[in-house]
């Protein structure tokens, strides 16, 4: 009888610990898997300033943290191969857009990016909110 009890307790222990039913801890990030044709596009000129580079860094970090599946594209407006898309978005220097390739809907994030690039926390929080609103529109 004692052997059965030990066996029962051992099996129970392994079953309980094998099932990872842990609740998310504070600070855990839930990345939304987006199965869509949403892109965030940053246009830039050949010579990039520190602000442009930081916009790229913060945008990529926000997308990686919260929105798995949204494509980030970096497009040089000075490259002749990018002339058509640059004209489509009326981008002739640093600018940032969120774009739905299915519907053609686009939203400029350029003013937002330049105004908030020096406050990383606000940039991330507001960028997340803007993208969520765009996805729900």
N, CA, C and O atoms as a MOPAC input file, in Angstrom:
PM7 MOZYME 1SCF
protein

 N      0.82300 1    -1.18900 1     0.00000 1
 C      0.00000 1     0.00000 1     0.00000 1
 C      0.86500 1     1.25000 1     0.00000 1
 O      0.56300 1     2.22800 1    -0.68300 1
 N      1.93600 1     1.20700 1     0.76800 1
 C      2.83600 1     2.34200 1     0.86400 1
 C      3.45900 1     2.64000 1    -0.50200 1
 O      3.60200 1     3.80300 1    -0.87800 1
 N      3.83000 1     1.58600 1    -1.24700 1
 C      4.41500 1     1.77000 1    -2.58100 1
 C      3.43000 1     2.45500 1    -3.53500 1
 O      3.83300 1     3.30300 1    -4.33000 1
 N      2.14300 1     2.09500 1    -3.46300 1
 C      1.13100 1     2.72100 1    -4.30900 1
 C      0.96100 1     4.20400 1    -3.97900 1
 O      0.78900 1     5.04000 1    -4.86600 1
 N      1.01300 1     4.50200 1    -2.70400 1
 C      0.89700 1     5.88900 1    -2.27100 1
 C      2.06600 1     6.71200 1    -2.78600 1
 O      1.88400 1     7.83300 1    -3.26200 1
 N      3.26700 1     6.15400 1    -2.68900 1
 C      4.45600 1     6.85700 1    -3.19000 1
 C      4.36700 1     7.03700 1    -4.70500 1
 O      4.68400 1     8.10400 1    -5.23100 1
 N      3.93700 1     5.99000 1    -5.39400 1
 C      3.78100 1     6.06700 1    -6.84900 1
 C      2.73600 1     7.11800 1    -7.21900 1
 O      2.95100 1     7.91500 1    -8.13200 1
 N      1.61200 1     7.12000 1    -6.51400 1
 C      0.54400 1     8.07600 1    -6.77200 1
 C      1.03400 1     9.50900 1    -6.56200 1
 O      0.78200 1    10.38100 1    -7.39300 1
 N      1.72500 1     9.74800 1    -5.46400 1
 C      2.23500 1    11.08400 1    -5.16800 1
 C      3.27900 1    11.52500 1    -6.19900 1
 O      3.30600 1    12.69000 1    -6.59400 1
 N      4.12900 1    10.60700 1    -6.63000 1
 C      5.16200 1    10.93000 1    -7.62300 1
 C      4.53100 1    11.29500 1    -8.96000 1
 O      4.88700 1    12.30600 1    -9.56500 1
 N      3.59100 1    10.46700 1    -9.42100 1
 C      2.90300 1    10.74400 1   -10.68600 1
 C      2.13200 1    12.05500 1   -10.59000 1
 O      2.16100 1    12.86200 1   -11.51900 1
 N      1.45000 1    12.26900 1    -9.48200 1
 C      0.69700 1    13.51200 1    -9.29300 1
 C      1.62300 1    14.71900 1    -9.34300 1
 O      1.29100 1    15.73000 1    -9.96200 1
 N      2.76900 1    14.62300 1    -8.70200 1
 C      3.72800 1    15.71400 1    -8.70000 1
 C      4.15700 1    16.05400 1   -10.12200 1
 O      4.17600 1    17.22200 1   -10.50900 1
 N      4.50000 1    15.02800 1   -10.89900 1
 C      4.94600 1    15.27000 1   -12.27000 1
 C      3.83600 1    15.84300 1   -13.14400 1
 O      4.09400 1    16.69300 1   -13.99700 1
 N      2.61300 1    15.38800 1   -12.94100 1
 C      1.49600 1    15.93000 1   -13.72300 1
 C      1.23700 1    17.39300 1   -13.37800 1
 O      0.98900 1    18.21700 1   -14.25800 1
 N      1.29600 1    17.69600 1   -12.11300 1
 C      1.03800 1    19.07700 1   -11.68000 1
 C      2.13400 1    20.01300 1   -12.17500 1
 O      1.84100 1    21.10600 1   -12.66200 1
 N      3.37800 1    19.60100 1   -12.05600 1
 C      4.47400 1    20.48700 1   -12.47400 1
 C      4.63200 1    20.53300 1   -13.98500 1
 O      5.17200 1    21.50700 1   -14.50800 1
 N      4.18000 1    19.51800 1   -14.69700 1
 C      4.27200 1    19.51600 1   -16.16000 1
 C      3.27800 1    20.48800 1   -16.77000 1
 O      3.53700 1    21.04800 1   -17.83500 1
 N      2.15800 1    20.69600 1   -16.12100 1
 C      1.15500 1    21.63900 1   -16.61700 1
 C      1.55800 1    23.02800 1   -16.16400 1
 O      1.51300 1    23.33300 1   -14.97200 1
 N      1.93800 1    23.84500 1   -17.07400 1
 C      2.40600 1    25.18000 1   -16.73700 1
 C      1.21300 1    26.12100 1   -16.69400 1
 O      0.92800 1    26.80500 1   -17.67700 1
 N      0.52700 1    26.16300 1   -15.59000 1
 C     -0.65800 1    27.00300 1   -15.43200 1
 C     -0.34800 1    28.30100 1   -14.71400 1
 O     -1.18900 1    28.83000 1   -13.98800 1
 N      0.84200 1    28.80900 1   -14.91100 1
 C      1.22400 1    30.04100 1   -14.23700 1
 C      0.47700 1    31.21200 1   -14.83400 1
 O      0.29000 1    31.29100 1   -16.04800 1
 N      0.05500 1    32.11300 1   -13.98100 1
 C     -0.56900 1    33.34700 1   -14.45000 1
 C      0.52400 1    34.29100 1   -14.92100 1
 O      1.63100 1    34.26700 1   -14.38400 1
 N      0.22600 1    35.13600 1   -15.93400 1
 C      1.24000 1    36.09300 1   -16.37000 1
 C      1.64300 1    36.99900 1   -15.21900 1
 O      0.79600 1    37.47400 1   -14.46300 1
 N      2.92500 1    37.23300 1   -15.09400 1
 C      3.41500 1    38.11700 1   -14.06000 1
 C      3.33500 1    39.55700 1   -14.53600 1
 O      3.31000 1    39.82000 1   -15.73800 1
 N      3.29500 1    40.47700 1   -13.60300 1
 C      3.27300 1    41.88900 1   -13.95300 1
 C      4.50200 1    42.21100 1   -14.78700 1
 O      5.60700 1    41.75800 1   -14.48800 1
 N      4.30200 1    42.98200 1   -15.81400 1
 C      5.41400 1    43.37400 1   -16.66200 1
 C      5.57000 1    42.48800 1   -17.88000 1
 O      6.30300 1    42.84100 1   -18.80400 1
 N      4.88700 1    41.32600 1   -17.90600 1
 C      4.94900 1    40.48700 1   -19.09000 1
 C      4.25500 1    41.19500 1   -20.24100 1
 O      3.25400 1    41.88400 1   -20.04400 1
 N      4.78200 1    41.02600 1   -21.42400 1
 C      4.24000 1    41.68600 1   -22.59700 1
 C      3.52700 1    40.65100 1   -23.44500 1
 O      4.06100 1    39.57400 1   -23.71000 1
 N      2.33100 1    40.98000 1   -23.86300 1
 C      1.59600 1    40.10800 1   -24.75500 1
 C      1.74800 1    40.67300 1   -26.15900 1
 O      1.29900 1    41.78300 1   -26.44400 1
 N      2.37900 1    39.90900 1   -27.02100 1
 C      2.57500 1    40.33700 1   -28.39500 1
 C      1.41100 1    39.82300 1   -29.21900 1
 O      1.14100 1    38.62200 1   -29.23600 1
 N      0.71800 1    40.72500 1   -29.90400 1
 C     -0.39900 1    40.32900 1   -30.73900 1
 C      0.12400 1    39.79100 1   -32.05400 1
 O      0.89300 1    40.46200 1   -32.74200 1
 N     -0.28900 1    38.58400 1   -32.40700 1
 C      0.09200 1    38.00900 1   -33.68800 1
 C     -0.89300 1    38.54500 1   -34.71700 1
 O     -2.07100 1    38.18600 1   -34.71300 1
 N     -0.40700 1    39.39000 1   -35.58100 1
 C     -1.24300 1    40.02200 1   -36.58700 1
 C     -1.09500 1    39.24200 1   -37.88400 1
 O     -0.00400 1    39.16100 1   -38.44900 1
 N     -2.18900 1    38.67400 1   -38.34800 1
 C     -2.17600 1    37.99500 1   -39.63100 1
 C     -2.87300 1    38.91900 1   -40.61700 1
 O     -4.04100 1    38.72900 1   -40.95500 1
 N     -2.14500 1    39.90600 1   -41.06200 1
 C     -2.75600 1    40.91300 1   -41.91400 1
 C     -1.71500 1    41.48700 1   -42.85800 1
 O     -0.56900 1    41.03900 1   -42.90100 1
 N     -2.12500 1    42.44800 1   -43.58300 1
 C     -1.22800 1    43.12400 1   -44.51000 1
 C     -0.92000 1    44.53200 1   -44.01300 1
 O     -0.92200 1    45.49000 1   -44.78700 1
 N     -0.66000 1    44.64400 1   -42.73600 1
 C     -0.33500 1    45.93000 1   -42.13600 1
 C      1.17500 1    46.11300 1   -42.16100 1
 O      1.93400 1    45.20400 1   -41.82300 1
 N      1.59000 1    47.29400 1   -42.56400 1
 C      3.00700 1    47.64500 1   -42.59300 1
 C      3.21100 1    48.98100 1   -41.91200 1
 O      2.34200 1    49.85200 1   -41.95300 1
 N      4.35300 1    49.13600 1   -41.29000 1
 C      4.80800 1    50.44400 1   -40.84600 1
 C      6.00100 1    50.75200 1   -41.73700 1
 O      6.95900 1    49.98300 1   -41.81600 1
 N      5.91900 1    51.89600 1   -42.40600 1
 C      6.93800 1    52.26700 1   -43.37900 1
 C      7.61700 1    53.55500 1   -42.93200 1
 O      6.96000 1    54.55900 1   -42.65900 1
 N      8.93700 1    53.50600 1   -42.86300 1
 C      9.69900 1    54.72100 1   -42.58000 1
 C     10.48000 1    55.08400 1   -43.83800 1
 O     11.28600 1    54.30300 1   -44.34300 1
 N     10.22000 1    56.27200 1   -44.31600 1
 C     10.95900 1    56.81700 1   -45.44800 1
 C     12.09900 1    57.65900 1   -44.89900 1
 O     11.98100 1    58.26200 1   -43.83100 1
 N     13.19600 1    57.69700 1   -45.63100 1
 C     14.33200 1    58.51200 1   -45.21600 1
 C     15.12800 1    58.91500 1   -46.44500 1
 O     14.99500 1    58.31700 1   -47.51200 1
 N     15.94800 1    59.92900 1   -46.28100 1
 C     16.84900 1    60.32600 1   -47.36000 1
 C     18.17700 1    59.59800 1   -47.17400 1
 O     18.37900 1    58.88500 1   -46.19100 1
 N     19.06800 1    59.78700 1   -48.12600 1
 C     20.35800 1    59.08700 1   -48.10800 1
 C     21.12600 1    59.35600 1   -46.82000 1
 O     21.65800 1    58.43000 1   -46.20800 1
 N     21.18400 1    60.59700 1   -46.41300 1
 C     21.92500 1    60.97900 1   -45.21000 1
 C     20.93500 1    61.09000 1   -44.06000 1
 O     20.04100 1    61.93600 1   -44.07400 1
 N     21.10500 1    60.22400 1   -43.06600 1
 C     20.14400 1    60.14700 1   -41.97500 1
 C     20.68900 1    60.80600 1   -40.71900 1
 O     21.85500 1    60.63700 1   -40.36200 1
 N     19.82200 1    61.56000 1   -40.05900 1
 C     20.21200 1    62.24400 1   -38.82600 1
 C     19.94900 1    61.32500 1   -37.63000 1
 O     19.35800 1    60.25400 1   -37.76700 1
 N     20.39900 1    61.76600 1   -36.46800 1
 C     20.22000 1    60.98800 1   -35.23800 1
 C     18.74100 1    60.78800 1   -34.90800 1
 O     18.35400 1    59.73400 1   -34.40300 1
 N     17.92700 1    61.78300 1   -35.18700 1
 C     16.49200 1    61.67500 1   -34.90200 1
 C     15.85200 1    60.60600 1   -35.77500 1
 O     15.05500 1    59.80300 1   -35.29100 1
 N     16.18800 1    60.59100 1   -37.03500 1
 C     15.66100 1    59.58500 1   -37.96400 1
 C     16.04600 1    58.17700 1   -37.50800 1
 O     15.22400 1    57.26100 1   -37.52800 1
 N     17.27400 1    58.02300 1   -37.11000 1
 C     17.75300 1    56.72000 1   -36.64800 1
 C     17.04100 1    56.28200 1   -35.36700 1
 O     16.74700 1    55.10000 1   -35.18600 1
 N     16.76900 1    57.23800 1   -34.48700 1
 C     16.08700 1    56.91100 1   -33.24300 1
 C     14.61600 1    56.55900 1   -33.50000 1
 O     14.06700 1    55.67900 1   -32.83600 1
 N     13.98100 1    57.23800 1   -34.45600 1
 C     12.60400 1    56.89500 1   -34.82200 1
 C     12.56700 1    55.44000 1   -35.29700 1
 O     11.67700 1    54.68200 1   -34.91200 1
 N     13.52200 1    55.05800 1   -36.12400 1
 C     13.59400 1    53.67400 1   -36.59400 1
 C     13.74400 1    52.70600 1   -35.41700 1
 O     13.02400 1    51.71200 1   -35.33000 1
 N     14.66200 1    52.99500 1   -34.53400 1
 C     14.93700 1    52.12300 1   -33.38200 1
 C     13.69600 1    51.95500 1   -32.50500 1
 O     13.33400 1    50.83400 1   -32.15000 1
 N     13.04600 1    53.06400 1   -32.15600 1
 C     11.88500 1    52.99500 1   -31.26800 1
 C     10.69000 1    52.32200 1   -31.93900 1
 O      9.94400 1    51.58600 1   -31.29200 1
 N     10.51000 1    52.57200 1   -33.22500 1
 C      9.39800 1    51.95800 1   -33.94700 1
 C      9.59100 1    50.45000 1   -34.02800 1
 O      8.66300 1    49.68600 1   -33.76200 1
 N     10.78500 1    50.02600 1   -34.39300 1
 C     11.06500 1    48.58700 1   -34.46600 1
 C     10.86800 1    47.92100 1   -33.10300 1
 O     10.28100 1    46.84300 1   -33.01400 1
 N     11.35500 1    48.55700 1   -32.06100 1
 C     11.23700 1    47.98400 1   -30.71500 1
 C      9.76800 1    47.83400 1   -30.30900 1
 O      9.38600 1    46.82300 1   -29.72000 1
 N      8.95900 1    48.82600 1   -30.62100 1
 C      7.53200 1    48.76600 1   -30.28000 1
 C      6.84600 1    47.64900 1   -31.05200 1
 O      6.05800 1    46.89100 1   -30.48600 1
 N      7.14300 1    47.54600 1   -32.34100 1
 C      6.53300 1    46.48800 1   -33.14900 1
 C      6.94500 1    45.11100 1   -32.64900 1
 O      6.10700 1    44.21500 1   -32.54400 1
 N      8.21100 1    44.93500 1   -32.34600 1
 C      8.69200 1    43.64300 1   -31.86900 1
 C      8.06600 1    43.27500 1   -30.52800 1
 O      7.78600 1    42.10600 1   -30.26400 1
 N      7.85200 1    44.27500 1   -29.69200 1
 C      7.32600 1    44.02100 1   -28.35000 1
 C      5.83200 1    43.71000 1   -28.35600 1
 O      5.37400 1    42.85100 1   -27.60300 1
 N      5.06600 1    44.40700 1   -29.20500 1
 C      3.61100 1    44.30700 1   -29.12600 1
 C      2.91700 1    43.70900 1   -30.35000 1
 O      1.79700 1    43.21400 1   -30.22400 1
 N      3.53200 1    43.73600 1   -31.50700 1
 C      2.80700 1    43.40000 1   -32.73200 1
 C      3.58800 1    42.44900 1   -33.63800 1
 O      4.11600 1    42.85200 1   -34.67500 1
 N      3.65000 1    41.22200 1   -33.24000 1
 C      4.30500 1    40.21500 1   -34.07100 1
 C      3.51300 1    40.06700 1   -35.36700 1
 O      2.30800 1    39.81500 1   -35.33200 1
 N      4.16300 1    40.21800 1   -36.47400 1
 C      3.49200 1    40.04500 1   -37.75900 1
 C      3.31200 1    41.32600 1   -38.54200 1
 O      3.00900 1    41.27200 1   -39.73400 1
 N      3.48800 1    42.48100 1   -37.91300 1
 C      3.43300 1    43.73300 1   -38.65800 1
 C      4.81800 1    43.97200 1   -39.24600 1
 O      5.82600 1    43.94400 1   -38.53900 1
 N      4.84500 1    44.20300 1   -40.53600 1
 C      6.10000 1    44.40900 1   -41.24500 1
 C      6.59500 1    45.83500 1   -41.05600 1
 O      5.81300 1    46.78400 1   -41.10900 1
 N      7.89100 1    45.97800 1   -40.83700 1
 C      8.52500 1    47.29000 1   -40.81400 1
 C      9.36000 1    47.40300 1   -42.07800 1
 O     10.20500 1    46.54900 1   -42.34800 1
 N      9.12400 1    48.45800 1   -42.85300 1
 C      9.89000 1    48.69400 1   -44.07300 1
 C     10.62300 1    50.01800 1   -43.96500 1
 O     10.06600 1    51.01500 1   -43.50500 1
 N     11.86100 1    50.01800 1   -44.38700 1
 C     12.70500 1    51.20400 1   -44.39700 1
 C     12.99600 1    51.51400 1   -45.86200 1
 O     13.56800 1    50.68900 1   -46.57500 1
 N     12.60000 1    52.70800 1   -46.30700 1
 C     12.69800 1    53.04600 1   -47.72100 1
 C     13.47400 1    54.34400 1   -47.90300 1
 O     13.13400 1    55.38100 1   -47.33300 1
 N     14.52000 1    54.25900 1   -48.70800 1
 C     15.35000 1    55.41300 1   -49.04400 1
 C     14.69600 1    56.15900 1   -50.20800 1
 O     14.61900 1    55.63200 1   -51.31800 1
 N     14.22800 1    57.37500 1   -49.95900 1
 C     13.54200 1    58.14300 1   -51.00500 1
 C     14.50100 1    58.62700 1   -52.09000 1
 O     14.05700 1    59.00300 1   -53.17500 1
 N     15.78900 1    58.62500 1   -51.82100 1
 C     16.77300 1    59.05900 1   -52.81100 1
 C     17.12500 1    57.96100 1   -53.81300 1
 O     17.74800 1    58.22500 1   -54.84100 1
 N     16.72200 1    56.73500 1   -53.50700 1
 C     16.97600 1    55.61100 1   -54.40300 1
 C     15.93000 1    55.63800 1   -55.52100 1
 O     14.72900 1    55.65600 1   -55.25100 1
 N     16.38200 1    55.64200 1   -56.75900 1
 C     15.47200 1    55.73300 1   -57.91500 1
 C     14.46300 1    54.58100 1   -57.94200 1
 O     13.35000 1    54.74600 1   -58.44100 1
 N     14.84000 1    53.43800 1   -57.41800 1
 C     13.93200 1    52.28600 1   -57.38200 1
 C     12.72200 1    52.53700 1   -56.47700 1
 O     11.70300 1    51.86000 1   -56.60800 1
 N     12.82600 1    53.48600 1   -55.57800 1
 C     11.75100 1    53.77800 1   -54.62500 1
 C     10.92500 1    54.99700 1   -55.01400 1
 O     10.10600 1    55.47100 1   -54.22700 1
 N     11.13700 1    55.50300 1   -56.21900 1
 C     10.46400 1    56.73400 1   -56.64600 1
 C      8.94200 1    56.59600 1   -56.59900 1
 O      8.25500 1    57.48300 1   -56.09200 1
 N      8.42000 1    55.50300 1   -57.11600 1
 C      6.97000 1    55.33300 1   -57.19500 1
 C      6.31700 1    55.30000 1   -55.81000 1
 O      5.33600 1    56.00400 1   -55.57000 1
 N      6.85700 1    54.48600 1   -54.90000 1
 C      6.25300 1    54.39900 1   -53.56300 1
 C      6.45200 1    55.70300 1   -52.79600 1
 O      5.58300 1    56.10000 1   -52.01900 1
 N      7.57900 1    56.36900 1   -53.00300 1
 C      7.80600 1    57.65500 1   -52.32400 1
 C      6.78000 1    58.68200 1   -52.78300 1
 O      6.26400 1    59.45200 1   -51.97300 1
 N      6.48500 1    58.69300 1   -54.07200 1
 C      5.47100 1    59.62000 1   -54.59200 1
 C      4.07600 1    59.24100 1   -54.11700 1
 O      3.26100 1    60.11300 1   -53.81900 1
 N      3.79800 1    57.93900 1   -54.04600 1
 C      2.49300 1    57.47000 1   -53.57300 1
 C      2.21100 1    57.99800 1   -52.16700 1
 O      1.08100 1    58.37300 1   -51.85500 1
 N      3.23600 1    58.02500 1   -51.32700 1
 C      3.07500 1    58.48400 1   -49.95000 1
 C      3.45800 1    59.95500 1   -49.78000 1
 O      3.39300 1    60.49700 1   -48.67600 1
 N      3.85400 1    60.59000 1   -50.87000 1
 C      4.32200 1    61.98300 1   -50.83600 1
 C      5.43000 1    62.14800 1   -49.80300 1
 O      5.44000 1    63.09600 1   -49.01700 1
 N      6.36000 1    61.20100 1   -49.82800 1
 C      7.47300 1    61.19600 1   -48.88400 1
 C      8.73700 1    61.63300 1   -49.61200 1
 O      9.17600 1    60.99700 1   -50.57000 1
 N      9.30800 1    62.72900 1   -49.13700 1
 C     10.50900 1    63.25600 1   -49.77600 1
 C     11.64600 1    63.40000 1   -48.77300 1
 O     12.68200 1    63.98600 1   -49.08600 1
 N     11.46400 1    62.89200 1   -47.61800 1
 C     12.45500 1    62.91000 1   -46.54500 1
 C     11.95400 1    61.99400 1   -45.45600 1
 O     11.17000 1    61.08300 1   -45.72500 1
 N     12.38400 1    62.21400 1   -44.24800 1
 C     11.97000 1    61.35200 1   -43.14900 1
 C     10.47700 1    61.47700 1   -42.90400 1
 O      9.96000 1    62.56600 1   -42.65700 1
 N      9.80200 1    60.35700 1   -42.97600 1
 C      8.37700 1    60.29100 1   -42.65900 1
 C      8.04000 1    58.86300 1   -42.25800 1
 O      8.74700 1    57.92000 1   -42.61200 1
 N      6.95500 1    58.71900 1   -41.51900 1
 C      6.56200 1    57.43000 1   -40.97100 1
 C      5.06900 1    57.22900 1   -41.20700 1
 O      4.26100 1    58.11700 1   -40.93600 1
 N      4.71300 1    56.05100 1   -41.71700 1
 C      3.31800 1    55.72700 1   -42.02300 1
 C      2.97000 1    54.34300 1   -41.52400 1
 O      3.82300 1    53.46000 1   -41.43000 1
 N      1.68600 1    54.16900 1   -41.20300 1
 C      1.12800 1    52.84000 1   -41.03500 1
 C      0.21100 1    52.64900 1   -42.22800 1
 O     -0.52000 1    53.55900 1   -42.61900 1
 N      0.26000 1    51.44500 1   -42.80400 1
 C     -0.36700 1    51.22600 1   -44.10700 1
 C     -0.99400 1    49.83800 1   -44.17200 1
 O     -0.39200 1    48.85000 1   -43.74900 1
 N     -2.21200 1    49.77900 1   -44.70700 1
 C     -2.89000 1    48.51200 1   -44.95300 1
 C     -2.78200 1    48.22300 1   -46.44100 1
 O     -3.37900 1    48.93200 1   -47.25100 1
 N     -2.03300 1    47.19300 1   -46.81400 1
 C     -1.80000 1    46.89600 1   -48.22200 1
 C     -3.04200 1    46.35400 1   -48.91400 1
 O     -3.13000 1    46.40300 1   -50.14100 1
 N     -4.00100 1    45.84000 1   -48.15500 1
 C     -5.24900 1    45.34000 1   -48.75900 1
 C     -6.18700 1    46.47700 1   -49.14400 1
 O     -6.73200 1    46.50300 1   -50.24800 1
 N     -6.36700 1    47.41000 1   -48.22400 1
 C     -7.36200 1    48.46700 1   -48.43900 1
 C     -6.75400 1    49.76000 1   -48.97300 1
 O     -7.47500 1    50.61100 1   -49.49500 1
 N     -5.45700 1    49.91600 1   -48.85000 1
 C     -4.80800 1    51.16100 1   -49.25400 1
 C     -4.89700 1    52.24700 1   -48.18700 1
 O     -4.40400 1    53.35800 1   -48.38200 1
 N     -5.52700 1    51.92200 1   -47.06000 1
 C     -5.64700 1    52.90000 1   -45.97000 1
 C     -4.26200 1    53.18100 1   -45.40700 1
 O     -3.47500 1    52.26500 1   -45.16600 1
 N     -3.97800 1    54.46200 1   -45.20200 1
 C     -2.69400 1    54.83100 1   -44.61800 1
 C     -2.88600 1    55.98400 1   -43.65800 1
 O     -3.82800 1    56.76900 1   -43.76700 1
 N     -1.96900 1    56.06200 1   -42.72100 1
 C     -2.01800 1    57.13600 1   -41.72700 1
 C     -0.59600 1    57.59900 1   -41.48300 1
 O      0.29900 1    56.79000 1   -41.23900 1
 N     -0.39700 1    58.89900 1   -41.55100 1
 C      0.92200 1    59.45900 1   -41.28400 1
 C      1.16700 1    59.51000 1   -39.77800 1
 O      0.33300 1    59.98200 1   -39.00500 1
 N      2.33100 1    59.01100 1   -39.39200 1
 C      2.76600 1    59.05900 1   -37.99900 1
 C      3.96100 1    59.98500 1   -37.84800 1
 O      4.61500 1    60.00500 1   -36.80500 1
 N      4.23900 1    60.74200 1   -38.88200 1
 C      5.44200 1    61.57500 1   -38.92700 1
 C      5.47300 1    62.61100 1   -37.80800 1
 O      6.45600 1    62.69600 1   -37.07200 1
 N      4.41400 1    63.39300 1   -37.67400 1
 C      4.38100 1    64.40900 1   -36.62000 1
 C      4.50400 1    63.77100 1   -35.24600 1
 O      5.24600 1    64.25300 1   -34.39000 1
 N      3.76600 1    62.67600 1   -35.04100 1
 C      3.84400 1    61.95800 1   -33.77300 1
 C      5.28100 1    61.54600 1   -33.48500 1
 O      5.78400 1    61.75700 1   -32.38100 1
 N      5.94300 1    60.95800 1   -34.47900 1
 C      7.29800 1    60.43300 1   -34.27600 1
 C      8.27700 1    61.53500 1   -33.89000 1
 O      9.04800 1    61.38000 1   -32.94300 1
 N      8.24800 1    62.63800 1   -34.61600 1
 C      9.18700 1    63.72000 1   -34.32200 1
 C      8.90000 1    64.37500 1   -32.97900 1
 O      9.82700 1    64.78200 1   -32.27800 1
 N      7.63400 1    64.48200 1   -32.61500 1
 C      7.27800 1    65.14000 1   -31.35400 1
 C      7.58800 1    64.28700 1   -30.12300 1
 O      7.75600 1    64.82100 1   -29.02700 1
 N      7.66500 1    62.95800 1   -30.29700 1
 C      7.80500 1    62.07200 1   -29.14200 1
 C      9.08500 1    61.25900 1   -29.11600 1
 O      9.28700 1    60.47000 1   -28.19300 1
 N      9.94400 1    61.42500 1   -30.09000 1
 C     11.13300 1    60.59300 1   -30.21100 1
 C     12.07400 1    60.71300 1   -29.00900 1
 O     12.84800 1    59.79400 1   -28.74000 1
 N     12.01700 1    61.81100 1   -28.30000 1
 C     12.92800 1    62.00800 1   -27.16800 1
 C     12.34100 1    61.53500 1   -25.83600 1
 O     12.96200 1    61.69800 1   -24.78600 1
 N     11.14300 1    60.94900 1   -25.88700 1
 C     10.52400 1    60.37000 1   -24.69900 1
 C     10.15600 1    58.92600 1   -25.04700 1
 O      9.04900 1    58.65700 1   -25.51200 1
 N     11.08300 1    58.00900 1   -24.82000 1
 C     10.92500 1    56.62700 1   -25.27200 1
 C      9.67700 1    55.94700 1   -24.71500 1
 O      8.99000 1    55.22600 1   -25.43800 1
 N      9.38600 1    56.16800 1   -23.45600 1
 C      8.21500 1    55.54200 1   -22.84500 1
 C      6.92700 1    56.03400 1   -23.50700 1
 O      6.05200 1    55.23900 1   -23.85100 1
 N      6.82200 1    57.34200 1   -23.67900 1
 C      5.63400 1    57.90900 1   -24.32400 1
 C      5.54300 1    57.44500 1   -25.77700 1
 O      4.45200 1    57.14100 1   -26.26100 1
 N      6.66700 1    57.39000 1   -26.46800 1
 C      6.69400 1    56.95200 1   -27.85900 1
 C      6.10300 1    55.54300 1   -27.96500 1
 O      5.22700 1    55.28900 1   -28.79100 1
 N      6.59200 1    54.63800 1   -27.12200 1
 C      6.12100 1    53.25700 1   -27.14900 1
 C      4.63200 1    53.16600 1   -26.83500 1
 O      3.88000 1    52.50700 1   -27.55300 1
 N      4.21200 1    53.82300 1   -25.77000 1
 C      2.81200 1    53.76800 1   -25.34100 1
 C      1.87200 1    54.33400 1   -26.40800 1
 O      0.85700 1    53.72400 1   -26.74400 1
 N      2.22300 1    55.49200 1   -26.92800 1
 C      1.36900 1    56.14000 1   -27.92800 1
 C      1.39000 1    55.39000 1   -29.26400 1
 O      0.36000 1    55.27600 1   -29.92800 1
 N      2.54800 1    54.88500 1   -29.65000 1
 C      2.64800 1    54.12000 1   -30.89100 1
 C      1.76600 1    52.87400 1   -30.81100 1
 O      1.06600 1    52.54200 1   -31.76700 1
 N      1.80000 1    52.20200 1   -29.69000 1
 C      0.96800 1    51.01600 1   -29.48500 1
 C     -0.51000 1    51.38200 1   -29.62600 1
 O     -1.27100 1    50.67300 1   -30.28500 1
 N     -0.90500 1    52.47700 1   -29.01100 1
 C     -2.30000 1    52.93000 1   -29.06700 1
 C     -2.71000 1    53.27500 1   -30.50200 1
 O     -3.79600 1    52.89900 1   -30.94100 1
 N     -1.86000 1    53.97600 1   -31.22200 1
 C     -2.15700 1    54.36700 1   -32.60700 1
 C     -2.33000 1    53.13500 1   -33.48200 1
 O     -3.25900 1    53.07100 1   -34.28600 1
 N     -1.45600 1    52.17000 1   -33.33500 1
 C     -1.54200 1    50.95800 1   -34.14700 1
 C     -2.81000 1    50.17000 1   -33.81700 1
 O     -3.48400 1    49.67400 1   -34.71900 1
 N     -3.13500 1    50.05300 1   -32.53600 1
 C     -4.35400 1    49.35500 1   -32.14400 1
 C     -5.57900 1    50.02900 1   -32.73500 1
 O     -6.48700 1    49.34700 1   -33.21100 1
 N     -5.62300 1    51.36300 1   -32.71500 1
 C     -6.74500 1    52.09700 1   -33.30800 1
 C     -6.80800 1    51.86800 1   -34.81400 1
 O     -7.89500 1    51.70800 1   -35.36900 1
 N     -5.66600 1    51.85000 1   -35.47400 1
 C     -5.62000 1    51.61800 1   -36.90500 1
 C     -6.13200 1    50.20700 1   -37.23800 1
 O     -6.86400 1    50.02100 1   -38.21000 1
 N     -5.74700 1    49.23800 1   -36.43800 1
 C     -6.19300 1    47.85900 1   -36.66100 1
 C     -7.69200 1    47.71000 1   -36.47700 1
 O     -8.32400 1    46.86900 1   -37.11700 1
 N     -8.25700 1    48.53000 1   -35.60000 1
 C     -9.69000 1    48.43500 1   -35.31700 1
 C    -10.54400 1    49.34500 1   -36.20600 1
 O    -11.76900 1    49.36200 1   -36.08400 1
 N     -9.90500 1    50.09100 1   -37.08600 1
 C    -10.69600 1    51.00000 1   -37.93000 1
 C    -11.10000 1    50.36000 1   -39.23300 1
 O    -11.76800 1    50.99300 1   -40.05100 1

